[in-house]
Amino acid sequence: MTSRKLSSRSASLSPFHVMDILAQAKKLSQQGKDIYHLEIGEPDFATAEPVIEAGIEALKQQKTHYTAALGLPDLRHAIAEYYDRKFSLAIDPQRIIVTPGASGALQLALACLLDAGDNMLLADPGYPCNQNIAQVLAAEAVAIPVTAENFYQLDAKSVAQHWNSRTRAAMVATPSNPTGTVLPKTQLAALAQFVERKQGVLIVDEIYQGLVYDGDDYTALEISDECFVINSFSKYFGMTGWRIGWMVVPEFYVDAIDRIAQNIFLAAPTVSQYAALTALKKETQIILDARRDEFQQRRDFLLPALEQLGFDIAVKPQGAFYIYANCEKFTDDSFNWVKKLLHEQGVALTPGIDFGSHLANSHCRFAYTQSLEKLEQAVDKIDAFIKSN
Ligand SMILES: Cc1ncc(COP(=O)(O)O)c(C=O)c1O
């Protein structure tokens, strides 16, 4: 038999436990059971019609060749205009890099900043792929436990405690996945200042920008031009499957990122780049803002409904489409509890274990990426589950 070997970096990559939940949900659905999908981290809305039309038009016009690795110049300019319109910021389009989703941006950012053996600090709980991207690069992600007191976000003090001679970067996401919390501007400013003093880089993932329901929907670029700012057309713009995002970086890094992008994926999908031009238009924004308002209505229903059932939600989520809820009143093993809930009542959630180890067994994530009507039904199902267990 041929002897096969995986690189140790790939062999030890952790899977998403929610995929397990999804597979079970699919099986139950095939058996005819109604499933309430509160585990899915993408908008339930289809891509806005004008954006789909723009994609079709691009195909008809045979826009099917590679673009420059850094993206279509028109799209880089349109993103700069977006920052101007939304935040009154003048960003040089040369600093804007179009990528295959925020995922592509995160890979480029980490490949450009981390050598093997370097480390990067991030929050636990947090978006799990970052840790794995660092691992693929033979670098290390150091997960810092974060608590409700700091809005489940890193702050300068905790980062200072963990910073060592191998640390090159710290990463935050605002609003955050899984907690939906926004990093207060003053907390981010102090963090940026500390990281700059250490000559490191602060990476700020703003993928949920546009989906902020309370307070200031700001960008880190208002605070510092030294940050790497990650963004995407996936969430607010409703284009997950188009695989298109962007990143704003200090000019110093652009040439290196250009070379990495040329080698790793050549360019972001061309059709998606043309469609993204329409996604950024003011007319499309009207459609997208109405969807944002619907997400807010869903949050405003689900949050008190869960609290009434006995979940503890320590920080009110201000954005994204997630509620990170403490379920320790019902279980000390949220993964098994989530599996049981799916089997008994058909409600699918994401267990805390998918976002780290801190707080993992006592928490689960609710994604309100379903209609209000479905959410109401799901709450009734969870109520019945709690009462019968
Ligand atoms: C915080 C965060 N960053 C990045 C991503 C990757 O998104 P995409 O590659 O679709 O832009 C996600 C996806 O859920 C996310 O939650």
The ligand as a Gaussian input file, in Angstrom:
#p B3LYP/6-31G(d) Opt

LIG

0 1
 C      -15.244000      37.422000      11.860000
 C      -15.196000      36.815000      10.490000
 N      -14.153000      37.084000       9.678000
 C      -14.055000      36.543000       8.457000
 C      -15.030000      35.695000       7.961000
 C      -14.875000      35.133000       6.562000
 O      -15.826000      35.674000       5.693000
 P      -15.746000      35.720000       4.110000
 O      -14.527000      35.015000       3.679000
 O      -17.007000      35.106000       3.616000
 O      -15.686000      37.190000       3.737000
 C      -16.149000      35.391000       8.757000
 C      -17.200000      34.471000       8.282000
 O      -18.130000      34.117000       8.961000
 C      -16.238000      35.973000      10.058000
 O      -17.279000      35.729000      10.880000

